[in-house]
């Protein structure tokens, strides 16, 4: 969590706070209120979460 907060502070300094790191769209204020250190918009975060879920399923799938 501290690393996420530090990264958000860095984004504030570089004026990239509130901009999605994936698609460069603005992150809605409601999302930033809920998760002030969010670095992705909800759509990009959902896409990333799905990729991670699929990789985890593949990794933990039984070998036979």
NORSUL-V702178 format. One record per residue. N is the residue number from 1. RES is the residue in three letters. SS is DSSP state (H for helix, E for strand, L for the rest). PSI is psi in whole degrees, -180 to 180 (NA if undefined). BURIAL is # if it has 24 or more other ideal C-beta (glycine too) atoms within 12 Angstrom, else .. Layout:
# NORSUL-V702178
n: {N | N}
res: {RES | RES}
ss: {SS | SS}
psi: {PSI | PSI}
burial: {BURIAL | BURIAL}
This chain:
# NORSUL-V702178
n: {1 | 2 | 3 | 4 | 5 | 6 | 7 | 8 | 9 | 10 | 11 | 12 | 13 | 14 | 15 | 16 | 17 | 18 | 19 | 20 | 21 | 22 | 23 | 24 | 25 | 26 | 27 | 28 | 29 | 30 | 31 | 32 | 33 | 34 | 35 | 36 | 37 | 38 | 39 | 40 | 41 | 42 | 43 | 44 | 45 | 46 | 47 | 48 | 49 | 50 | 51 | 52 | 53 | 54 | 55 | 56 | 57 | 58 | 59 | 60 | 61 | 62 | 63 | 64}
res: {UNK | UNK | UNK | UNK | UNK | UNK | UNK | UNK | UNK | UNK | UNK | UNK | UNK | UNK | UNK | UNK | UNK | UNK | UNK | UNK | UNK | UNK | UNK | UNK | UNK | UNK | UNK | UNK | UNK | UNK | UNK | UNK | UNK | UNK | UNK | UNK | UNK | UNK | UNK | UNK | UNK | UNK | UNK | UNK | UNK | UNK | UNK | UNK | UNK | UNK | UNK | UNK | UNK | UNK | UNK | UNK | UNK | UNK | UNK | UNK | UNK | UNK | UNK | UNK}
ss: {L | H | H | H | H | H | H | H | H | H | H | H | H | L | L | L | L | L | E | L | L | L | L | L | L | E | L | L | H | H | H | H | H | H | L | L | L | L | L | L | L | H | H | H | H | H | H | H | H | H | H | H | H | H | H | H | H | H | H | H | L | L | L | L}
psi: {-42 | -40 | -41 | -40 | -44 | -42 | -40 | -40 | -39 | -41 | -33 | -44 | -37 | 7 | 27 | 6 | 135 | 5 | 128 | 131 | -14 | -52 | -3 | 11 | 161 | 140 | 126 | 140 | -36 | -39 | -42 | -31 | -40 | -36 | 83 | -22 | 17 | 134 | -2 | 149 | 168 | -41 | -46 | -36 | -41 | -42 | -45 | -45 | -40 | -42 | -44 | -42 | -45 | -42 | -39 | -42 | -43 | -41 | -41 | 1 | 136 | 148 | -15 | NA}
burial: {. | . | . | . | . | . | . | # | . | . | # | . | . | . | . | . | . | # | . | # | . | . | . | . | . | . | # | . | . | . | . | . | . | . | . | . | # | # | # | # | # | . | . | . | # | . | . | . | . | . | . | . | . | . | . | . | . | . | . | . | . | . | . | .}
